[in-house]
Amino acid sequence: MIKKLYLAIVLSALTTAAYGANNASDNAGNYGGVWANPAQGTGWGGDWVFQDSATSGHFIGDSTTNGSAPSGGINSLGDGAWGLFANSGTTSGAIRPFSGDLSIGDTFSMQIDQGFQDGGSTVGIGLQNSSGQNLFELYYIGGDSVNSWKINSAAGQQNLSPNVGFSTDGFNVTFTLQASNMFTGTFSDMHGNSTAFSGTLTSQTGGEGLSQVRLFNSNAGNGDTNNVFFNNMAISAVPEPSTLSLLAGPAILGAWFFVRRRRVS
């Protein structure tokens, strides 16, 4: 009877525990040269949502062909990287939902490889709630006089400090949720230039957590040299505190029953 009760409690804890985002990973090498659904990788919450137009779109290609080709790149071995093109005043985007909201301590990471950009264009990523509202953005503006990648959050647009400037050889980005609305992160190029950033998430009307990533190219310009590429996207998740406490309770209860039985016998 005791064993059955203990098993029932454990199963109840497992099924009622609240989970955030799972550990997840994906890269362009999983797609066989065609960036399309069904989405690949593991641990994500659904398929890609593509935002294309007549003069913007998505593809898998060689990330060493943008900028002053050949440049450095972020290709998966033999398979290229996810690419976005956009010209004639248009924007291309690709949204990937997480399996749940990012939890405190979770880290999102990926690689970005910018190409040449027309003046006023932007390329980068946005971390969004399920309503598609940006709570955090990281991007570069074409023709920027400061020559620095920027973040946009509750404090508004800010240059990375120290500045990390234009490069067509690729970047690594990490973003860690430190509290319900606070974050830290790192951004580095392939030449040893790196900076840390931190801040507060933008408050949005939806009031929801970070549940998806949006990759975007807003009018970077025509031609292969102006494409932007992305690759090696991952989430490193920590166990939910609520889950740990729910599981700890049955474990302690089971141990108490075990000890009590030993004493009685």
VEXDREN-2710 file (C-alpha; in Angstrom, 1 decimal):
% VEXDREN-2710
k/r/px/py/pz
1/MET/0.0/0.0/0.0
2/ILE/2.8/2.4/0.9
3/LYS/4.7/1.7/-2.3
4/LYS/1.6/2.4/-4.3
5/LEU/0.9/5.7/-2.5
6/TYR/4.5/6.8/-3.0
7/LEU/4.4/6.0/-6.7
8/ALA/1.1/7.9/-7.1
9/ILE/2.6/11.0/-5.5
10/VAL/5.7/10.9/-7.7
11/LEU/3.6/10.5/-10.8
12/SER/1.4/13.4/-9.8
13/ALA/4.4/15.6/-9.2
14/LEU/5.9/14.8/-12.6
15/THR/2.6/15.5/-14.5
16/THR/1.7/18.7/-12.6
17/ALA/5.1/20.3/-12.5
18/ALA/5.4/23.5/-14.5
19/TYR/8.1/23.5/-17.2
20/GLY/9.7/26.4/-19.1
21/ALA/11.8/26.0/-22.2
22/ASN/13.6/22.8/-22.8
23/ASN/17.3/22.3/-23.7
24/ALA/17.2/22.8/-27.5
25/SER/19.6/22.9/-30.5
26/ASP/19.4/23.3/-34.2
27/ASN/21.7/24.2/-37.1
28/ALA/21.6/24.6/-40.9
29/GLY/23.3/21.3/-41.4
30/ASN/20.1/19.5/-40.3
31/TYR/18.1/20.7/-43.4
32/GLY/19.8/19.1/-46.4
33/GLY/20.3/22.4/-48.1
34/VAL/16.7/23.6/-48.0
35/TRP/15.5/25.8/-45.1
36/ALA/11.9/24.7/-44.8
37/ASN/9.4/23.0/-42.5
38/PRO/9.1/20.6/-40.9
39/ALA/11.6/22.3/-38.7
40/GLN/14.6/20.2/-37.5
41/GLY/16.7/20.1/-34.3
42/THR/15.6/19.0/-30.9
43/GLY/13.8/20.7/-28.0
44/TRP/11.9/23.4/-29.8
45/GLY/8.2/24.3/-29.6
46/GLY/7.2/24.2/-33.3
47/ASP/8.0/24.9/-36.9
48/TRP/9.6/28.0/-38.4
49/VAL/7.4/30.9/-39.3
50/PHE/8.8/32.7/-42.3
51/GLN/8.1/36.3/-43.2
52/ASP/8.9/36.8/-46.9
53/SER/7.9/39.0/-49.7
54/ALA/8.5/39.3/-53.4
55/THR/11.9/40.9/-52.8
56/SER/12.8/39.2/-49.5
57/GLY/13.1/35.6/-48.4
58/HIS/15.0/32.8/-46.7
59/PHE/17.5/30.1/-47.9
60/ILE/20.5/28.0/-46.9
61/GLY/23.7/29.2/-48.5
62/ASP/27.4/29.9/-48.1
63/SER/28.0/32.5/-45.4
64/THR/31.5/33.3/-46.7
65/THR/30.0/35.0/-49.8
66/ASN/28.7/38.1/-48.1
67/GLY/30.7/41.3/-47.5
68/SER/34.1/41.3/-49.2
69/ALA/33.9/37.7/-50.3
70/PRO/35.5/35.4/-49.5
71/SER/35.0/36.3/-45.8
72/GLY/35.0/34.2/-42.7
73/GLY/31.7/32.4/-42.0
74/ILE/29.5/30.4/-39.7
75/ASN/28.7/27.4/-42.0
76/SER/27.8/24.0/-40.8
77/LEU/30.3/21.6/-42.3
78/GLY/29.4/21.2/-46.0
79/ASP/25.9/22.7/-45.6
80/GLY/26.1/26.4/-45.3
81/ALA/24.0/28.6/-42.9
82/TRP/20.5/30.0/-42.7
83/GLY/20.3/33.1/-44.9
84/LEU/17.9/36.0/-45.2
85/PHE/17.9/38.5/-48.1
86/ALA/15.8/41.7/-48.3
87/ASN/15.9/44.7/-50.7
88/SER/13.6/47.3/-52.2
89/GLY/12.4/48.5/-48.8
90/THR/11.3/45.0/-47.6
91/THR/12.0/42.8/-44.6
92/SER/12.5/39.1/-44.2
93/GLY/12.2/37.3/-40.9
94/ALA/12.2/33.8/-39.5
95/ILE/10.6/33.0/-36.1
96/ARG/11.2/29.9/-34.1
97/PRO/9.1/29.2/-31.0
98/PHE/10.6/27.8/-27.8
99/SER/8.9/24.9/-26.0
100/GLY/8.1/27.3/-23.2
101/ASP/9.1/30.6/-21.7
102/LEU/12.8/31.1/-20.9
103/SER/13.2/30.6/-17.1
104/ILE/15.7/32.3/-14.8
105/GLY/19.1/31.0/-15.5
106/ASP/18.3/29.8/-19.1
107/THR/20.8/30.8/-21.8
108/PHE/19.9/31.3/-25.5
109/SER/22.9/31.3/-27.9
110/MET/23.5/31.5/-31.7
111/GLN/25.8/32.8/-34.4
112/ILE/25.2/35.8/-36.7
113/ASP/27.2/36.7/-39.9
114/GLN/26.3/40.1/-41.4
115/GLY/27.1/41.2/-44.9
116/PHE/27.2/44.7/-46.5
117/GLN/24.2/46.8/-45.5
118/ASP/22.5/49.8/-47.2
119/GLY/22.2/52.9/-45.1
120/GLY/19.5/52.7/-42.5
121/SER/19.0/49.0/-42.8
122/THR/19.0/46.6/-39.8
123/VAL/19.9/43.0/-39.3
124/GLY/19.9/41.0/-36.1
125/ILE/17.7/39.1/-33.7
126/GLY/14.7/39.8/-31.4
127/LEU/13.6/37.8/-28.4
128/GLN/9.8/38.0/-28.2
129/ASN/6.8/37.0/-26.2
130/SER/4.1/34.8/-27.8
131/SER/2.3/37.9/-29.1
132/GLY/5.3/38.8/-31.3
133/GLN/6.4/41.8/-29.2
134/ASN/10.1/42.4/-28.8
135/LEU/11.4/42.3/-25.2
136/PHE/15.0/42.4/-26.3
137/GLU/16.8/43.1/-29.6
138/LEU/20.4/42.9/-30.9
139/TYR/21.1/44.5/-34.3
140/TYR/23.4/46.5/-36.5
141/ILE/22.3/49.6/-38.5
142/GLY/23.8/50.1/-41.9
143/GLY/25.8/53.3/-42.2
144/ASP/26.0/53.7/-38.4
145/SER/28.5/56.5/-37.6
146/VAL/29.4/54.9/-34.3
147/ASN/30.1/51.5/-36.0
148/SER/28.7/49.4/-33.2
149/TRP/26.2/46.6/-32.8
150/LYS/23.4/47.7/-30.5
151/ILE/20.8/46.3/-28.0
152/ASN/17.3/47.6/-27.5
153/SER/15.6/46.9/-24.2
154/ALA/13.8/48.9/-21.4
155/ALA/16.5/51.6/-21.6
156/GLY/16.0/52.1/-25.3
157/GLN/18.6/51.7/-28.0
158/GLN/22.2/51.4/-26.6
159/ASN/25.6/50.9/-28.3
160/LEU/27.5/47.9/-27.0
161/SER/30.3/49.1/-24.8
162/PRO/33.1/48.6/-25.6
163/ASN/31.8/48.8/-29.2
164/VAL/31.8/45.7/-31.4
165/GLY/31.8/47.0/-35.0
166/PHE/31.0/45.8/-38.5
167/SER/32.5/42.4/-39.5
168/THR/31.6/39.9/-42.2
169/ASP/33.4/37.1/-40.5
170/GLY/30.7/36.2/-38.0
171/PHE/29.7/36.7/-34.3
172/ASN/28.7/34.7/-31.3
173/VAL/25.9/35.8/-29.0
174/THR/24.7/34.6/-25.7
175/PHE/21.7/35.8/-23.7
176/THR/21.0/34.7/-20.1
177/LEU/17.8/35.5/-18.2
178/GLN/19.0/36.6/-14.7
179/ALA/15.6/37.5/-13.2
180/SER/12.0/37.7/-14.4
181/ASN/12.9/40.9/-16.4
182/MET/16.7/41.2/-16.2
183/PHE/19.3/39.8/-18.5
184/THR/23.0/39.5/-19.2
185/GLY/24.9/38.5/-22.3
186/THR/28.0/38.5/-24.4
187/PHE/28.7/39.4/-28.0
188/SER/32.0/38.7/-29.7
189/ASP/33.5/38.6/-33.2
190/MET/35.9/36.1/-34.6
191/HIS/38.9/38.4/-34.0
192/GLY/38.8/38.5/-30.2
193/ASN/36.7/41.6/-29.8
194/SER/34.1/40.9/-27.2
195/THR/31.8/42.8/-24.9
196/ALA/29.3/42.0/-22.1
197/PHE/25.9/43.6/-21.9
198/SER/23.1/43.6/-19.3
199/GLY/19.7/45.3/-18.8
200/THR/16.0/45.1/-18.2
201/LEU/13.5/43.6/-20.7
202/THR/11.2/45.9/-22.5
203/SER/7.8/45.9/-20.7
204/GLN/5.0/44.9/-23.2
205/THR/1.2/44.9/-23.0
206/GLY/1.1/41.1/-23.3
207/GLY/3.0/40.7/-20.1
208/GLU/4.3/37.3/-21.3
209/GLY/7.8/35.8/-21.0
210/LEU/10.4/35.2/-23.7
211/SER/8.9/32.4/-25.8
212/GLN/10.4/32.8/-29.3
213/VAL/13.3/34.2/-31.4
214/ARG/13.0/36.2/-34.5
215/LEU/15.8/36.5/-37.0
216/PHE/15.5/39.5/-39.3
217/ASN/16.9/41.4/-42.3
218/SER/15.3/44.8/-42.9
219/ASN/16.3/46.1/-46.3
220/ALA/20.1/45.2/-46.1
221/GLY/20.2/45.5/-49.9
222/ASN/20.4/43.6/-53.2
223/GLY/22.9/40.9/-54.0
224/ASP/24.8/38.1/-52.3
225/THR/27.2/40.4/-50.6
226/ASN/24.3/41.9/-48.6
227/ASN/22.8/38.7/-47.2
228/VAL/22.8/38.0/-43.5
229/PHE/23.3/34.5/-42.1
230/PHE/22.5/32.7/-38.8
231/ASN/23.5/29.3/-37.4
232/ASN/24.0/27.0/-34.4
233/MET/21.0/28.1/-32.3
234/ALA/20.6/26.6/-28.8
235/ILE/18.9/26.9/-25.4
236/SER/20.7/25.7/-22.3
237/ALA/17.9/25.3/-19.7
238/VAL/18.1/25.0/-16.0
239/PRO/15.6/22.9/-14.0
240/GLU/12.5/24.7/-12.9
241/PRO/12.6/25.5/-9.1
242/SER/8.9/24.5/-8.9
243/THR/9.7/21.2/-10.5
244/LEU/12.6/20.5/-8.1
245/SER/10.5/21.3/-5.1
246/LEU/7.6/19.1/-6.2
247/LEU/10.0/16.2/-6.8
248/ALA/11.8/16.7/-3.5
249/GLY/8.6/16.4/-1.5
250/PRO/7.7/12.9/-2.7
251/ALA/11.3/11.8/-2.3
252/ILE/11.4/12.9/1.3
253/LEU/8.0/11.4/2.0
254/GLY/9.1/8.1/0.5
255/ALA/12.2/8.0/2.6
256/TRP/10.2/8.7/5.8
257/PHE/7.8/5.8/4.9
258/PHE/10.8/3.6/4.3
259/VAL/12.5/4.4/7.7
260/ARG/9.2/4.1/9.5
261/ARG/8.6/0.6/8.1
262/ARG/12.1/-0.5/9.1
263/ARG/11.5/0.8/12.7
264/VAL/8.2/-1.0/13.0
265/SER/9.5/-4.2/11.7
END
